[in-house]
Amino acid sequence: MKYFSYIFFLFFFVSSFSQVRLDKSRLDAKDLQKANEEKSSSYRNDTIGQRNSSSVSTSNKNAPKAKIDQYKIITIERDTLLVDTALTIQKEYQFNLLRKDIFGLLPFANEGQTYTTLDFSLNEFQSYPEIGLRGKHFNFLNANDIQYYHVPTPHTELYFKTVMEQGQSLNAFITLNTSERLNFSLAYKGLRSLGKYINQLTSSGNFRFTTNYQTKQKQYELKAHFTAQDILNGENGGIFNIDDFTSGNEEFRNRPRLQVYLNDAKTFLKGNRYFIDHRYRIDKEDSMNNLFIHHQFNYEHKFYEYNQATIATEIVTPDETLFIQRFGSSYALNNINDQLRYNRLFNKIGVNYENKQLGELSVFVENFNYNYFYNRVIINENGTIPNRINDDIFSIGTVYLFQKNKWNGKALYKKSITNQDISELDIKLAHRINDKNTIQIRFQNLNRIPDHTYTLFQSNFEKYNWFNNFKNEKITNIEGALNTQWVNLSLNLNTINDYLYFSNDDSTGEQLLVTPKQYSNTINYLGFKAQKEFKWWKLAMDNTILYQKVDQKDNVLNVPELTLRHSLYISEHFFKKALYLQTGFVVNYFSSYNADDYNPVISAFYVQNKSSIGDFPLVDFFVNAKIKQAQVYLKAEHFNSAMTGFDYFSAPNYPYRDFIVRFGLIWNFFQ
């Protein structure tokens, strides 16, 4: 981590002297504030503020200042957002490791661990298979998560937040241009937290480098990035005796005294990705009709390791001493070190025809090549477990994009032309009624290949070895969203056939012998969400309600029926508006249900119907302040923990976080 810090500060020092100023007009602080008020509420921004004249050379002292709307964030879909420096309740929701609103996700006790998914609609579906190991990927940035930038001057953002114990969470980011058409960004997110329980250390790093380039007439456009990510977690398997925790006994409020299933197990995931997306316009000049050649390249390598030095964990009870083999018998007597590797190469090339009035139509060919492998072949009572699966998939498809008046939409269809039976139909339509009211509709139909850990898995634990030939999952997804000045509503309907899941084969409950299974019946899911913020004087109340219902013959897809979040806060300016302050309460709640439990060997959740969690409030008190471009956050998390009883869990064997006070800040610099 320290080496990336050295690189960052060196890059920052050089950029402060090499930046090319692009803008020809500036706004003062009052003008910027007026401009911000005219923008859509989706892209609220504060003023950049006056730059210190002592930091400006004599030749640039009278140079005009950049407008806030010149600092642009660009997605891989070429959507443009604006840099947001306002302090809002949404910023409170997003002040976490993932840097996004995690309503519908329930974090585990230590920062950087996995999350229980309360909102099933947060799952994203695609036709190509993934590696699996979903519990390890919440903090792993995918290609679509990477953003690109177009800025007139260097923009730096520093993020800091305290953690549970012995560590910190940091995120340093800078973007700059070397010319009007070439922008770079460099960022590193690092985390270390020991945690409150035995064997709960988390340590992760997410490095990313991006570039955004276009020629003068935008004849050629390029977006590229490189990421290097690693995530290390101590895995304690949850606490052994739930009653020790729920009793509230003073002895066990010192959390290291709670005995856990695993004292020395850990998981490690790392991956590198090289990504290029570029297109070339055949005609030199942009006209009513344009023809493009588009190419996307994505190569990614991942490595996963499960390590456990001691097979049997010693558990001391008042009556006896037990030696627990949580995952059953193993081929190794000690020092289990399971490793798998995964390479994927994706290429997409297409021809796009653009008409300014009718939209853009493209035809493309995709190649998806993967190699998922271990270093051995296993022969057991179930037969031969191979050491690898690989495939080379070719697909053809078409995409139509249009934007006319207040309508915009996207229609995609693709299908494999090799012997794999995969297909994807994705249609999106949005209508902007006015600045405060929009409607969105989406229909998605997928025939997708199972993730690799369902098909092939190897381990030193005897029962964790399988090779399956599952059917493709068939998913129909319908989404609707109505965002109005009165209330925001969303509806999600899913029909799933041949659903894949993990469950425990041990009926005694003493061991975890988890294997993958495929559900032969149809699952129907409904999710309805409503959000509304009420404001009066300096007070505000933000409310979000999620209702979910699943129609299924057997309980293989479990979600809470009701999930709520209510925030009550007050906002005020102080010291001649030099300080902006927000303070209040955030209350989260979800109804009791049979939540999936977590298995660290496969780094995934498995279905269980014996234990329920939920039906407890999570109350946070926060004080947030903004001084110029610095935002300061102070939060008392779950301060009601000792008042409402010790029955709060993130998963059946994993307690949720105790009361803790955490501090942090986000500081933006515009040079």
C-alpha positions as CSV (number, residue, x, y, z in Angstrom):
1,M,0.0,0.0,0.0
2,K,2.8,2.4,0.8
3,Y,4.3,2.1,-2.6
4,F,1.1,3.1,-4.3
5,S,1.0,6.1,-1.9
6,Y,4.4,7.2,-3.1
7,I,3.3,6.9,-6.7
8,F,0.2,8.9,-6.0
9,F,1.9,11.8,-4.3
10,L,4.6,11.9,-7.0
11,F,1.9,12.0,-9.6
12,F,0.0,14.7,-7.8
13,F,3.2,16.8,-7.4
14,V,4.0,16.6,-11.1
15,S,0.5,17.2,-12.2
16,S,0.2,20.5,-10.3
17,F,2.9,21.9,-12.6
18,S,2.0,20.2,-15.9
19,Q,-1.7,20.7,-16.1
20,V,-3.0,22.4,-19.2
21,R,-5.8,24.9,-18.6
22,L,-8.6,24.4,-21.1
23,D,-11.4,26.7,-20.0
24,K,-11.9,30.1,-21.4
25,S,-14.3,31.5,-18.9
26,R,-14.6,31.3,-15.1
27,L,-17.4,31.9,-12.6
28,D,-16.9,33.4,-9.2
29,A,-18.4,31.6,-6.1
30,K,-21.8,33.4,-6.4
31,D,-22.1,32.6,-10.1
32,L,-21.2,29.0,-9.5
33,Q,-23.8,28.7,-6.7
34,K,-26.5,30.1,-9.1
35,A,-25.4,27.7,-11.8
36,N,-25.7,24.8,-9.5
37,E,-29.2,25.7,-8.4
38,E,-30.2,25.5,-12.1
39,K,-29.0,21.9,-12.5
40,S,-31.1,18.8,-12.1
41,S,-31.4,17.5,-8.5
42,S,-29.7,14.3,-9.7
43,Y,-26.5,16.1,-10.2
44,R,-26.3,18.6,-7.3
45,N,-23.0,20.4,-7.0
46,D,-21.5,23.1,-4.8
47,T,-19.1,25.8,-5.9
48,I,-15.4,25.1,-6.4
49,G,-14.6,28.3,-4.5
50,Q,-11.9,30.8,-5.1
51,R,-8.4,29.5,-5.7
52,N,-5.7,30.8,-3.4
53,S,-3.8,33.4,-5.5
54,S,-0.5,32.5,-3.8
55,S,-0.7,29.1,-5.6
56,V,-1.1,30.7,-9.0
57,S,1.9,31.8,-11.1
58,T,2.0,35.5,-12.2
59,S,1.1,34.6,-15.8
60,N,-2.0,32.6,-14.7
61,K,-3.1,34.9,-11.8
62,N,-5.8,36.5,-14.0
63,A,-6.8,33.3,-15.7
64,P,-10.6,32.6,-15.5
65,K,-11.8,29.8,-13.3
66,A,-13.3,26.6,-14.5
67,K,-17.1,26.0,-14.2
68,I,-18.2,23.2,-12.1
69,D,-20.0,21.5,-15.0
70,Q,-16.7,21.2,-16.8
71,Y,-15.7,18.4,-14.4
72,K,-17.3,15.4,-16.0
73,I,-17.5,11.7,-15.2
74,I,-18.1,9.4,-18.2
75,T,-19.3,5.8,-18.0
76,I,-18.4,3.0,-20.4
77,E,-21.9,3.5,-21.9
78,R,-20.8,7.2,-22.7
79,D,-23.3,8.6,-20.1
80,T,-22.0,11.8,-18.6
81,L,-22.3,12.8,-14.9
82,L,-21.0,15.8,-13.0
83,V,-18.6,15.9,-10.1
84,D,-20.8,16.2,-7.0
85,T,-19.4,18.1,-3.9
86,A,-22.7,18.8,-2.2
87,L,-23.4,17.5,1.3
88,T,-26.8,15.7,1.2
89,I,-28.4,12.7,2.9
90,Q,-27.4,10.6,-0.1
91,K,-23.7,11.4,0.7
92,E,-24.4,10.0,4.2
93,Y,-25.7,6.8,2.7
94,Q,-22.7,6.6,0.4
95,F,-20.0,7.2,3.0
96,N,-18.8,3.6,3.2
97,L,-16.2,1.2,1.8
98,L,-18.2,0.6,-1.4
99,R,-18.8,4.4,-1.9
100,K,-22.5,3.8,-2.9
101,D,-25.9,3.6,-1.2
102,I,-26.0,0.1,0.4
103,F,-29.7,0.0,1.1
104,G,-30.5,-3.7,0.7
105,L,-27.1,-4.9,1.7
106,L,-26.3,-5.8,5.3
107,P,-22.6,-5.7,6.2
108,F,-20.8,-8.2,8.4
109,A,-19.2,-7.1,11.7
110,N,-15.8,-6.1,10.3
111,E,-15.2,-3.6,7.5
112,G,-14.3,-5.3,4.3
113,Q,-16.1,-8.5,4.9
114,T,-18.9,-9.8,2.8
115,Y,-22.6,-8.6,2.8
116,T,-25.9,-10.3,3.2
117,T,-28.2,-9.3,0.3
118,L,-31.6,-8.3,1.6
119,D,-32.8,-6.9,-1.8
120,F,-32.8,-9.6,-4.5
121,S,-33.2,-7.0,-7.2
122,L,-29.6,-5.8,-6.6
123,N,-28.4,-8.9,-8.4
124,E,-27.3,-8.2,-12.0
125,F,-27.8,-10.8,-14.7
126,Q,-25.7,-11.5,-17.8
127,S,-25.5,-14.4,-20.2
128,Y,-21.8,-15.2,-19.9
129,P,-20.6,-17.2,-16.8
130,E,-18.5,-15.7,-14.0
131,I,-16.0,-17.3,-11.7
132,G,-18.5,-17.5,-8.8
133,L,-17.1,-16.7,-5.3
134,R,-19.8,-14.0,-5.0
135,G,-19.1,-13.4,-1.3
136,K,-15.7,-12.0,-2.2
137,H,-16.8,-9.7,-5.0
138,F,-18.7,-6.9,-3.2
139,N,-15.5,-4.8,-3.0
140,F,-14.1,-6.1,-6.3
141,L,-14.5,-3.5,-9.0
142,N,-15.8,-4.9,-12.3
143,A,-15.2,-3.3,-15.7
144,N,-18.6,-1.5,-15.7
145,D,-17.8,0.0,-12.3
146,I,-14.8,2.0,-13.6
147,Q,-15.4,5.6,-14.5
148,Y,-13.5,7.9,-16.9
149,Y,-13.0,11.6,-16.6
150,H,-12.8,14.8,-18.6
151,V,-11.6,17.8,-16.5
152,P,-10.2,21.2,-17.3
153,T,-7.9,21.2,-14.2
154,P,-6.6,18.5,-11.9
155,H,-9.3,17.1,-9.5
156,T,-8.3,15.2,-6.4
157,E,-10.5,13.5,-3.9
158,L,-9.2,12.0,-0.6
159,Y,-11.4,9.7,1.4
160,F,-10.7,8.5,4.9
161,K,-12.7,6.5,7.5
162,T,-11.8,4.9,10.7
163,V,-12.5,1.1,11.1
164,M,-13.3,-1.2,13.9
165,E,-9.9,-1.7,15.3
166,Q,-6.2,-1.3,14.3
167,G,-6.5,0.0,10.8
168,Q,-8.1,2.6,8.5
169,S,-9.9,2.9,5.2
170,L,-8.4,5.2,2.6
171,N,-9.1,6.1,-1.0
172,A,-6.9,8.6,-2.9
173,F,-7.9,9.7,-6.4
174,I,-6.6,12.2,-8.9
175,T,-7.6,13.0,-12.5
176,L,-5.9,15.4,-14.8
177,N,-5.4,16.3,-18.5
178,T,-2.2,16.6,-20.5
179,S,-4.2,18.2,-23.4
180,E,-7.8,19.1,-24.0
181,R,-8.5,15.7,-25.4
182,L,-6.4,13.4,-23.2
183,N,-7.3,12.7,-19.6
184,F,-5.8,10.3,-17.0
185,S,-6.9,9.2,-13.6
186,L,-5.0,7.3,-10.9
187,A,-6.6,5.9,-7.7
188,Y,-5.9,3.5,-4.9
189,K,-8.3,2.3,-2.2
190,G,-6.7,0.5,0.7
191,L,-8.2,-1.1,3.8
192,R,-7.0,-2.7,6.9
193,S,-9.1,-3.6,9.9
194,L,-8.5,-6.2,12.7
195,G,-12.1,-6.4,13.7
196,K,-13.6,-7.2,17.1
197,Y,-13.8,-11.0,16.9
198,I,-11.2,-13.7,16.6
199,N,-9.7,-14.2,13.2
200,Q,-11.5,-11.4,11.4
201,L,-8.7,-9.4,9.9
202,T,-9.5,-7.7,6.5
203,S,-6.9,-6.2,4.2
204,S,-7.6,-5.1,0.7
205,G,-6.2,-2.9,-2.1
206,N,-7.9,-1.6,-5.2
207,F,-5.6,0.1,-7.7
208,R,-7.0,1.6,-10.9
209,F,-5.6,3.6,-13.8
210,T,-7.8,5.1,-16.5
211,T,-7.4,7.1,-19.6
212,N,-9.9,8.9,-21.8
213,Y,-8.8,10.2,-25.2
214,Q,-10.4,11.6,-28.3
215,T,-9.1,13.3,-31.4
216,K,-9.9,16.9,-32.3
217,Q,-13.0,16.1,-34.4
218,K,-13.9,13.1,-32.2
219,Q,-13.1,10.8,-35.1
220,Y,-11.3,8.4,-32.8
221,E,-12.4,7.8,-29.1
222,L,-10.6,5.7,-26.6
223,K,-11.3,4.6,-23.0
224,A,-8.9,2.2,-21.3
225,H,-8.2,1.1,-17.8
226,F,-6.0,-1.2,-15.7
227,T,-6.9,-2.6,-12.3
228,A,-5.0,-4.6,-9.7
229,Q,-7.0,-5.7,-6.8
230,D,-6.5,-8.0,-3.8
231,I,-8.8,-8.9,-0.9
232,L,-7.6,-10.8,2.2
233,N,-10.1,-12.0,4.8
234,G,-9.6,-13.9,8.0
235,E,-12.5,-16.4,8.1
236,N,-13.7,-17.5,11.6
237,G,-16.8,-19.3,10.3
238,G,-19.0,-17.5,12.8
239,I,-19.4,-18.0,16.5
240,F,-19.8,-21.4,18.0
241,N,-22.4,-20.8,20.7
242,I,-25.0,-18.3,19.8
243,D,-26.3,-18.2,23.4
244,D,-23.1,-16.7,24.6
245,F,-23.7,-13.7,22.3
246,T,-27.5,-13.3,22.8
247,S,-27.3,-13.6,26.6
248,G,-25.6,-10.2,26.9
249,N,-23.3,-11.6,29.5
250,E,-20.6,-9.0,30.5
251,E,-18.0,-11.7,30.0
252,F,-18.8,-12.1,26.3
253,R,-19.2,-8.4,25.6
254,N,-15.4,-8.6,25.2
255,R,-15.9,-10.2,21.8
256,P,-12.6,-12.1,21.6
257,R,-13.9,-14.3,24.3
258,L,-16.5,-15.7,22.0
259,Q,-15.3,-19.0,20.5
260,V,-15.4,-19.3,16.8
261,Y,-15.4,-22.3,14.4
262,L,-12.1,-21.4,12.7
263,N,-9.1,-19.8,14.4
264,D,-6.6,-19.6,11.5
265,A,-8.5,-19.9,8.2
266,K,-8.3,-17.1,5.6
267,T,-9.3,-16.5,2.0
268,F,-7.4,-14.4,-0.6
269,L,-8.6,-13.1,-4.0
270,K,-6.6,-11.1,-6.4
271,G,-7.0,-10.1,-10.0
272,N,-5.6,-7.9,-12.7
273,R,-7.6,-6.5,-15.6
274,Y,-6.6,-4.8,-18.9
275,F,-9.5,-3.1,-20.6
276,I,-9.8,-1.1,-23.9
277,D,-12.9,0.3,-25.5
278,H,-12.4,2.4,-28.6
279,R,-14.2,3.3,-31.8
280,Y,-13.3,5.0,-35.1
281,R,-15.5,7.1,-37.3
282,I,-15.0,6.4,-41.0
283,D,-15.8,10.0,-42.1
284,K,-13.5,12.7,-40.9
285,E,-16.3,15.2,-40.2
286,D,-19.2,14.5,-37.9
287,S,-22.4,14.7,-40.1
288,M,-26.0,13.7,-40.0
289,N,-25.0,10.1,-40.9
290,N,-21.9,8.5,-39.5
291,L,-20.3,5.0,-39.7
292,F,-18.1,3.7,-36.8
293,I,-16.0,0.7,-36.2
294,H,-16.1,-0.3,-32.5
295,H,-13.9,-2.7,-30.6
296,Q,-13.8,-3.7,-26.9
297,F,-11.1,-5.8,-25.3
298,N,-11.1,-7.2,-21.8
299,Y,-8.5,-9.6,-20.4
300,E,-8.7,-10.6,-16.7
301,H,-6.8,-12.9,-14.5
302,K,-8.0,-14.0,-11.0
303,F,-6.4,-16.1,-8.3
304,Y,-8.3,-17.5,-5.3
305,E,-6.9,-19.3,-2.3
306,Y,-8.5,-20.8,0.8
307,N,-5.9,-21.5,3.6
308,Q,-6.5,-23.3,6.9
309,A,-3.6,-24.4,9.0
310,T,-5.5,-26.5,11.6
311,I,-8.2,-28.9,10.5
312,A,-9.9,-29.4,13.9
313,T,-10.8,-26.4,16.0
314,E,-10.6,-26.8,19.8
315,I,-13.8,-25.7,21.5
316,V,-13.8,-25.6,25.3
317,T,-17.2,-25.9,27.0
318,P,-18.1,-26.2,30.7
319,D,-18.6,-29.9,30.3
320,E,-16.0,-31.0,27.8
321,T,-13.5,-30.1,25.2
322,L,-14.5,-30.6,21.6
323,F,-12.5,-30.8,18.4
324,I,-14.7,-29.5,15.6
325,Q,-14.0,-30.3,11.9
326,R,-16.4,-27.8,10.5
327,F,-16.2,-28.9,6.9
328,G,-15.9,-32.6,7.4
329,S,-13.0,-34.9,6.8
330,S,-10.1,-33.8,4.6
331,Y,-7.4,-35.4,2.5
332,A,-4.7,-33.3,4.3
333,L,-3.9,-33.6,8.0
334,N,-3.2,-29.9,8.3
335,N,-2.2,-26.8,6.3
336,I,-5.0,-26.9,3.7
337,N,-4.1,-24.6,0.8
338,D,-6.8,-24.8,-1.9
339,Q,-6.0,-22.7,-5.0
340,L,-7.8,-22.0,-8.2
341,R,-7.0,-19.8,-11.2
342,Y,-9.2,-18.1,-13.8
343,N,-8.4,-16.3,-17.0
344,R,-11.0,-14.7,-19.3
345,L,-10.5,-13.0,-22.6
346,F,-13.4,-11.0,-24.2
347,N,-13.3,-9.3,-27.6
348,K,-16.2,-7.5,-29.3
349,I,-16.0,-5.9,-32.7
350,G,-18.9,-4.2,-34.5
351,V,-20.0,-1.7,-37.0
352,N,-22.2,1.2,-35.9
353,Y,-24.4,3.3,-38.1
354,E,-25.6,6.6,-36.6
355,N,-28.3,8.8,-37.9
356,K,-28.8,12.0,-35.8
357,Q,-32.6,11.7,-36.1
358,L,-33.2,7.9,-36.0
359,G,-30.5,6.9,-33.6
360,E,-27.6,4.4,-33.7
361,L,-27.7,0.8,-34.9
362,S,-24.8,-1.6,-34.5
363,V,-24.1,-5.2,-35.5
364,F,-21.4,-7.0,-33.6
365,V,-19.5,-10.2,-33.0
366,E,-18.3,-11.3,-29.5
367,N,-15.8,-13.8,-28.4
368,F,-15.7,-15.0,-24.8
369,N,-12.9,-17.3,-23.9
370,Y,-12.3,-18.6,-20.4
371,N,-10.0,-21.0,-18.6
372,Y,-10.9,-22.1,-15.0
373,F,-8.4,-24.5,-13.5
374,Y,-6.8,-26.3,-10.6
375,N,-3.4,-28.0,-10.5
376,R,-4.6,-31.6,-10.1
377,V,-7.2,-34.3,-11.0
378,I,-9.2,-36.0,-8.2
379,I,-10.7,-39.5,-8.3
380,N,-13.2,-40.2,-5.6
381,E,-16.4,-42.2,-5.0
382,N,-18.3,-39.9,-7.3
383,G,-15.9,-40.4,-10.2
384,T,-13.2,-38.2,-11.7
385,I,-13.1,-34.5,-10.9
386,P,-11.2,-32.8,-13.7
387,N,-8.7,-30.0,-13.1
388,R,-10.2,-27.5,-15.5
389,I,-13.1,-26.3,-17.6
390,N,-12.7,-24.0,-20.5
391,D,-14.6,-22.9,-23.5
392,D,-14.6,-20.5,-26.5
393,I,-17.9,-18.9,-27.1
394,F,-18.8,-16.8,-30.2
395,S,-22.0,-14.7,-30.3
396,I,-23.5,-12.3,-32.7
397,G,-25.9,-9.5,-31.9
398,T,-27.3,-6.1,-32.5
399,V,-27.9,-3.0,-30.5
400,Y,-30.2,0.0,-31.3
401,L,-29.8,3.3,-29.4
402,F,-32.0,6.3,-29.8
403,Q,-32.7,9.6,-28.1
404,K,-35.3,11.9,-29.5
405,N,-37.0,14.8,-27.7
406,K,-37.7,13.4,-24.2
407,W,-37.4,9.8,-25.1
408,N,-34.4,7.5,-25.1
409,G,-33.9,3.8,-25.2
410,K,-31.7,0.8,-25.9
411,A,-32.5,-2.6,-27.4
412,L,-30.0,-5.4,-27.4
413,Y,-30.2,-8.9,-28.6
414,K,-27.4,-11.5,-28.9
415,K,-27.1,-15.2,-29.3
416,S,-24.3,-17.7,-29.4
417,I,-23.4,-19.2,-32.8
418,T,-21.2,-21.9,-31.3
419,N,-22.5,-25.0,-29.6
420,Q,-23.3,-23.2,-26.3
421,D,-27.0,-22.3,-25.9
422,I,-26.9,-18.8,-24.6
423,S,-29.0,-15.7,-25.5
424,E,-29.8,-12.3,-24.1
425,L,-32.6,-9.8,-24.9
426,D,-32.4,-6.5,-23.1
427,I,-34.8,-3.6,-23.8
428,K,-34.7,-0.3,-22.0
429,L,-37.0,2.7,-22.5
430,A,-37.0,6.0,-20.6
431,H,-39.2,9.1,-20.9
432,R,-38.4,12.5,-19.3
433,I,-41.7,14.1,-18.6
434,N,-40.1,17.2,-17.2
435,D,-37.2,18.1,-14.9
436,K,-38.9,16.5,-11.9
437,N,-40.7,13.5,-13.4
438,T,-39.3,10.5,-15.4
439,I,-40.4,7.0,-16.2
440,Q,-38.2,4.0,-17.0
441,I,-39.1,0.5,-18.2
442,R,-36.8,-2.5,-18.8
443,F,-37.4,-6.0,-20.1
444,Q,-34.6,-8.6,-19.9
445,N,-34.7,-12.3,-20.9
446,L,-31.6,-14.4,-20.4
447,N,-30.4,-17.9,-21.0
448,R,-27.2,-18.0,-19.0
449,I,-24.4,-20.5,-18.4
450,P,-23.9,-21.4,-14.7
451,D,-21.1,-19.7,-12.8
452,H,-18.0,-21.9,-12.6
453,T,-18.0,-22.8,-8.9
454,Y,-21.4,-24.5,-9.5
455,T,-19.9,-26.6,-12.2
456,L,-16.4,-27.5,-10.9
457,F,-14.9,-27.2,-7.5
458,Q,-11.9,-28.8,-5.8
459,S,-10.7,-28.8,-2.2
460,N,-8.8,-30.8,0.4
461,F,-12.1,-31.2,2.2
462,E,-13.5,-34.4,0.8
463,K,-17.1,-33.3,0.4
464,Y,-16.1,-30.1,-1.4
465,N,-15.2,-31.7,-4.7
466,W,-17.7,-31.9,-7.5
467,F,-18.1,-31.7,-11.3
468,N,-21.6,-31.0,-12.6
469,N,-23.4,-30.6,-15.8
470,F,-26.2,-28.2,-14.9
471,K,-28.7,-26.7,-17.2
472,N,-28.6,-23.0,-18.1
473,E,-30.5,-20.7,-15.9
474,K,-33.5,-19.0,-17.6
475,I,-34.3,-15.6,-16.2
476,T,-37.0,-13.1,-17.2
477,N,-36.7,-9.7,-15.5
478,I,-39.1,-6.8,-15.8
479,E,-38.3,-3.5,-14.1
480,G,-40.2,-0.3,-13.9
481,A,-39.3,3.0,-12.2
482,L,-41.4,6.2,-11.7
483,N,-39.5,9.1,-10.3
484,T,-41.7,12.1,-9.6
485,Q,-41.7,15.3,-7.5
486,W,-44.0,13.5,-5.1
487,V,-42.6,10.0,-4.7
488,N,-40.1,7.6,-6.3
489,L,-41.5,4.1,-7.1
490,S,-39.9,1.0,-8.6
491,L,-41.2,-2.4,-9.4
492,N,-39.1,-5.5,-10.1
493,L,-40.6,-8.8,-11.4
494,N,-38.5,-11.9,-11.9
495,T,-39.3,-15.4,-13.2
496,I,-36.4,-17.9,-12.8
497,N,-36.2,-21.4,-14.1
498,D,-33.4,-23.9,-13.3
499,Y,-32.2,-21.7,-10.4
500,L,-28.8,-22.6,-9.0
501,Y,-28.0,-22.4,-5.3
502,F,-25.9,-24.0,-2.5
503,S,-27.3,-25.9,0.5
504,N,-26.0,-28.0,3.4
505,D,-26.2,-31.8,3.1
506,D,-25.5,-32.4,6.8
507,S,-28.8,-32.9,8.6
508,T,-27.3,-32.8,12.1
509,G,-26.2,-29.1,11.8
510,E,-22.8,-29.9,13.3
511,Q,-20.9,-29.7,10.0
512,L,-21.1,-27.7,6.8
513,L,-21.1,-30.1,3.8
514,V,-22.3,-27.6,1.2
515,T,-22.9,-28.6,-2.4
516,P,-24.5,-26.9,-5.4
517,K,-28.0,-27.8,-6.5
518,Q,-30.4,-26.9,-9.3
519,Y,-34.1,-26.2,-8.6
520,S,-36.4,-27.8,-11.1
521,N,-39.5,-25.7,-10.4
522,T,-40.2,-22.1,-11.3
523,I,-39.5,-19.2,-8.9
524,N,-41.5,-15.9,-9.2
525,Y,-40.2,-12.8,-7.4
526,L,-41.8,-9.5,-6.8
527,G,-40.1,-6.4,-5.3
528,F,-41.7,-3.0,-4.8
529,K,-39.8,0.0,-3.5
530,A,-41.0,3.5,-2.6
531,Q,-38.9,6.4,-1.6
532,K,-39.9,9.9,-0.5
533,E,-38.2,12.8,1.3
534,F,-40.3,15.3,3.3
535,K,-38.9,18.7,4.1
536,W,-40.2,21.4,6.5
537,W,-38.2,24.4,7.6
538,K,-34.7,23.0,8.4
539,L,-36.0,19.5,9.1
540,A,-36.1,16.6,6.6
541,M,-37.3,13.0,6.8
542,D,-36.1,10.6,4.1
543,N,-38.1,7.3,3.9
544,T,-37.4,4.1,1.8
545,I,-39.7,1.0,2.0
546,L,-39.0,-2.3,0.2
547,Y,-41.6,-5.0,0.0
548,Q,-40.7,-8.4,-1.4
549,K,-42.6,-11.6,-2.1
550,V,-41.5,-14.9,-3.5
551,D,-43.7,-17.6,-5.0
552,Q,-42.0,-20.9,-4.9
553,K,-42.8,-24.5,-4.0
554,D,-39.7,-24.9,-1.7
555,N,-37.8,-22.2,0.2
556,V,-34.7,-21.9,-1.9
557,L,-34.9,-18.1,-2.5
558,N,-35.2,-16.4,0.9
559,V,-35.6,-12.6,1.3
560,P,-37.1,-10.5,4.0
561,E,-40.7,-9.4,3.3
562,L,-40.1,-5.9,4.6
563,T,-37.0,-3.7,4.5
564,L,-37.1,-0.1,5.8
565,R,-34.9,2.9,6.1
566,H,-36.0,6.2,7.8
567,S,-33.8,9.2,8.3
568,L,-34.7,12.3,10.4
569,Y,-32.2,15.1,10.2
570,I,-31.7,18.9,10.4
571,S,-29.6,21.1,8.2
572,E,-28.2,24.5,8.9
573,H,-25.6,27.0,7.8
574,F,-23.3,28.6,10.4
575,F,-20.6,31.3,10.5
576,K,-21.9,33.3,7.6
577,K,-22.4,30.1,5.6
578,A,-18.8,29.1,6.0
579,L,-20.0,25.9,7.7
580,Y,-22.9,23.7,6.5
581,L,-24.0,21.1,9.1
582,Q,-26.3,18.1,8.9
583,T,-27.2,16.0,12.0
584,G,-29.8,13.4,12.7
585,F,-30.7,9.7,12.9
586,V,-30.8,6.9,10.4
587,V,-32.9,3.8,11.3
588,N,-32.7,0.6,9.3
589,Y,-34.9,-2.5,9.8
590,F,-35.8,-5.7,8.1
591,S,-38.3,-8.3,9.0
592,S,-37.4,-11.8,10.3
593,Y,-36.6,-14.4,7.7
594,N,-34.4,-17.5,7.1
595,A,-31.3,-15.7,5.8
596,D,-28.7,-17.5,3.8
597,D,-25.6,-18.4,5.8
598,Y,-22.0,-17.9,4.7
599,N,-19.4,-20.6,3.8
600,P,-15.8,-19.4,3.5
601,V,-14.5,-22.4,1.7
602,I,-16.6,-21.6,-1.4
603,S,-16.8,-17.8,-0.5
604,A,-20.5,-17.9,-1.1
605,F,-23.8,-18.0,0.7
606,Y,-25.9,-21.2,1.1
607,V,-29.6,-21.7,1.7
608,Q,-30.7,-22.7,5.1
609,N,-34.2,-22.9,6.7
610,K,-33.4,-23.6,10.3
611,S,-32.4,-20.2,11.7
612,S,-33.9,-16.8,11.2
613,I,-32.5,-13.3,11.7
614,G,-34.0,-9.9,11.5
615,D,-36.7,-8.0,13.3
616,F,-34.3,-5.7,15.1
617,P,-33.7,-1.9,14.6
618,L,-30.3,-0.5,13.6
619,V,-30.1,3.1,14.7
620,D,-27.2,5.4,13.8
621,F,-26.7,9.0,14.9
622,F,-24.6,11.2,12.6
623,V,-23.1,14.7,12.5
624,N,-21.8,15.7,9.1
625,A,-20.3,19.1,8.2
626,K,-19.0,20.8,5.0
627,I,-16.3,23.5,5.1
628,K,-15.5,24.7,1.6
629,Q,-14.6,21.5,-0.2
630,A,-14.0,19.3,2.8
631,Q,-16.8,17.1,4.2
632,V,-16.4,15.7,7.7
633,Y,-18.4,12.7,8.9
634,L,-18.9,11.6,12.5
635,K,-21.3,8.7,13.2
636,A,-22.3,6.6,16.2
637,E,-23.2,3.4,14.5
638,H,-25.8,1.0,16.0
639,F,-25.8,3.0,19.3
640,N,-29.0,1.2,20.4
641,S,-27.2,-2.2,20.4
642,A,-27.3,-2.6,24.2
643,M,-30.8,-1.2,24.5
644,T,-32.8,-3.6,22.3
645,G,-31.1,-6.9,23.1
646,F,-28.3,-8.9,21.6
647,D,-30.2,-10.6,18.9
648,Y,-28.7,-8.8,15.9
649,F,-27.0,-10.9,13.2
650,S,-25.8,-10.4,9.6
651,A,-26.1,-14.1,9.0
652,P,-27.2,-17.0,11.2
653,N,-23.8,-17.5,12.8
654,Y,-22.3,-14.0,12.2
655,P,-23.3,-11.2,14.7
656,Y,-23.8,-7.7,13.3
657,R,-21.7,-4.8,14.4
658,D,-21.8,-3.5,18.0
659,F,-22.0,0.1,18.9
660,I,-19.0,2.0,17.6
661,V,-18.1,5.7,16.9
662,R,-16.4,6.3,13.6
663,F,-14.9,9.4,12.0
664,G,-14.1,10.2,8.4
665,L,-13.8,12.8,5.7
666,I,-13.9,13.4,2.0
667,W,-11.8,16.3,0.7
668,N,-12.0,17.6,-2.9
669,F,-9.3,19.7,-4.5
670,F,-9.7,21.6,-7.7
671,Q,-6.4,23.1,-8.8
